[in-house]
Amino acid sequence: MTKNDKAKDAMAPMANLIDAMQESSTKMLSGFGPEWFGTMNSVGTEMLAFMSERVKQDIQTQQDLLQAKGIAEIQKLQADFFKKAMEDYSAEMTKLMEIGKSHEKHATPV
């Protein structure tokens, strides 16, 4: 048995699991209406915008840290960054929950 064969054998259970998940999700997909897809589009758009903004803030913080003059300034930058990140993630979760609630009226019990 070659190294490549061992890798294929190790991946076989995972490939089977992925196939089963794809098959079951394809069957479930017909139960979702256009409203659900619209909601998921809104969620995805919101998440991408949020992550884009967070990455910008991460980069700015890194630049600020590189220009810091001492340990006290570094500690303040890190504390401010962490506080802002926690506030941002909390606000984002609230937004996503509100977007998700808009789908409730379109949900059909299975």
C-alpha positions in Angstrom: 0.0 0.0 0.0 1.4 3.3 -1.0 1.3 6.5 1.0 -1.3 7.9 -1.5 -3.5 4.8 -1.0 -3.3 5.2 2.8 -4.4 8.8 2.4 -7.4 7.8 0.2 -8.4 5.1 2.7 -8.2 7.6 5.6 -10.4 10.1 3.7 -13.0 7.5 2.6 -15.2 7.8 5.7 -15.2 11.6 5.5 -16.0 11.5 1.8 -19.0 9.2 2.5 -20.2 11.5 5.2 -20.0 14.5 2.9 -21.9 12.7 0.2 -24.6 11.7 2.7 -24.9 15.3 4.0 -25.1 16.7 0.4 -27.8 14.2 -0.5 -29.9 14.9 2.6 -29.5 18.7 2.2 -30.6 18.5 -1.4 -33.8 16.7 -0.4 -34.5 19.4 2.3 -33.8 22.3 -0.1 -37.2 21.9 -1.8 -38.9 22.9 1.5 -37.3 26.3 1.6 -39.0 29.2 -0.2 -37.6 32.3 -1.8 -38.0 34.2 1.5 -35.6 31.9 3.2 -33.0 32.4 0.5 -33.5 36.1 0.7 -32.9 36.0 4.4 -29.8 33.9 4.0 -28.6 36.4 1.3 -29.1 39.2 3.8 -27.2 37.3 6.5 -24.3 36.6 4.2 -24.1 40.2 3.0 -24.2 41.5 6.6 -21.5 39.0 7.7 -19.2 39.9 4.8 -19.6 43.6 5.5 -18.9 43.1 9.2 -15.9 41.0 8.6 -14.5 43.5 6.1 -14.8 46.3 8.6 -13.3 44.2 11.4 -10.3 43.3 9.2 -9.8 47.0 8.5 -9.8 47.7 12.2 -7.4 44.7 12.9 -5.0 46.1 10.3 -5.2 49.6 11.8 -4.5 48.2 15.3 -1.5 46.3 14.0 -0.1 49.5 12.5 -0.8 51.4 15.7 1.0 48.6 17.7 4.0 48.8 15.4 4.3 52.5 16.0 3.7 52.3 19.8 6.4 54.0 21.9 6.2 51.9 25.0 4.6 49.0 26.8 1.9 51.2 28.3 0.8 52.4 24.9 0.7 48.8 23.6 -1.4 47.7 26.6 -3.8 50.6 26.0 -4.1 49.8 22.3 -4.7 46.1 23.0 -7.3 46.9 25.7 -9.1 49.4 23.4 -9.0 46.9 20.6 -10.5 44.1 22.7 -13.2 46.3 24.1 -14.2 47.6 20.6 -14.1 44.1 19.2 -16.4 42.8 22.0 -18.8 45.7 21.4 -18.8 45.1 17.6 -19.3 41.4 17.8 -22.2 41.8 20.3 -23.9 44.4 18.0 -23.3 42.2 15.0 -24.9 39.2 16.7 -28.0 41.4 17.5 -28.2 42.5 13.9 -28.0 38.9 12.7 -30.7 37.8 15.1 -33.0 40.5 13.9 -32.4 39.5 10.3 -33.2 35.9 11.3 -36.4 36.9 13.0 -37.6 38.4 9.7 -37.7 34.9 8.3 -39.9 33.5 11.1 -43.1 34.7 9.4 -42.1 32.7 6.3 -41.2 29.5 8.2 -43.3 26.5 7.5 -43.2 23.7 10.1 -41.9 20.4 8.7 
